[in-house]
Amino acid sequence: MKKKQFAATLIFTLALAFGTISVFAASKTTKIRVEGLHCKMCSASVTKALKATTGVEDVQVSSDKGEAVVKYDDQKVTEAKIREVINSTGFKAVEEKASR
């Protein structure tokens, strides 16, 4: 009987622990300057690739502004991966230099 109670307690504790891990996941938003966006079709191409990326929650790509604003789950995808996805579409995610 004690083995069953211990097993049930252990399973409950593990389920509770794994359930709280997702609470610590945070949505982040990043703005990335993208070179080469000339029209709405360019923006659509980048948008499609980003939306297909696991962890990306929302995407707004503007050819007028030359930027992508991406909301993402930082537990599932990194900003570096988002930049890789943009670069894989044939456009260039520009690294912003820190101003002094």
C-alpha positions in Angstrom: 0.0 0.0 0.0 2.8 2.4 0.8 4.4 1.8 -2.6 1.2 2.8 -4.4 0.9 5.9 -2.2 4.5 6.8 -2.9 4.2 6.2 -6.6 1.0 8.3 -6.7 2.7 11.1 -4.8 5.7 11.0 -7.1 3.6 11.1 -10.2 1.6 14.0 -8.9 4.8 15.9 -7.9 6.4 15.4 -11.3 3.2 16.4 -13.1 3.0 19.6 -11.0 6.7 20.3 -11.6 6.4 19.9 -15.4 3.2 22.0 -15.4 4.9 24.9 -13.8 7.8 24.9 -16.3 5.5 26.4 -18.9 4.7 29.3 -16.5 8.3 30.5 -16.8 8.2 30.6 -20.6 8.0 34.2 -21.6 6.8 35.8 -24.8 9.3 38.2 -26.1 9.1 40.7 -29.0 12.0 41.7 -31.2 12.3 44.2 -34.0 14.8 43.1 -36.7 15.8 45.3 -39.6 15.6 43.4 -42.8 17.5 44.4 -46.0 16.0 43.8 -49.4 12.3 44.1 -48.7 10.9 46.0 -51.7 7.3 45.0 -51.9 4.4 43.2 -50.2 5.4 40.0 -51.8 8.8 40.2 -50.2 7.1 40.9 -46.8 4.8 37.9 -47.4 7.7 35.6 -48.1 9.4 36.5 -44.8 6.1 36.4 -42.9 5.3 32.9 -44.2 8.7 31.5 -43.2 8.6 33.0 -39.8 5.0 31.8 -39.1 6.1 28.3 -40.0 8.8 28.5 -37.3 8.1 26.7 -34.0 7.8 29.2 -31.2 6.9 32.2 -33.3 3.6 33.5 -32.0 3.0 36.6 -34.2 4.7 38.3 -37.1 4.4 41.8 -38.7 6.8 42.4 -41.6 6.8 45.8 -43.2 8.5 46.5 -46.6 7.9 50.2 -46.0 9.9 50.2 -42.8 12.3 47.4 -43.8 11.7 45.5 -40.6 10.1 42.5 -39.0 8.5 42.6 -35.6 8.3 39.1 -34.1 6.6 37.9 -31.0 8.0 34.5 -29.9 8.2 32.0 -27.0 11.8 32.2 -25.8 11.6 28.6 -24.5 11.0 27.3 -28.1 13.0 29.6 -30.3 15.9 32.1 -30.0 16.3 35.4 -31.7 19.4 34.0 -33.5 17.1 31.2 -35.0 14.6 33.9 -36.1 17.5 35.7 -37.9 18.5 32.5 -39.5 15.0 32.0 -40.8 14.9 35.5 -42.3 18.3 35.0 -43.9 17.2 31.7 -45.4 14.5 33.5 -47.4 17.1 35.4 -49.3 16.8 38.7 -47.3 19.3 39.8 -44.7 18.5 40.3 -41.0 20.8 43.2 -40.1 22.6 43.2 -36.8 22.2 46.5 -35.1 25.4 48.0 -33.8 25.4 49.4 -30.3 25.7 53.2 -30.2 28.4 54.7 -28.0 
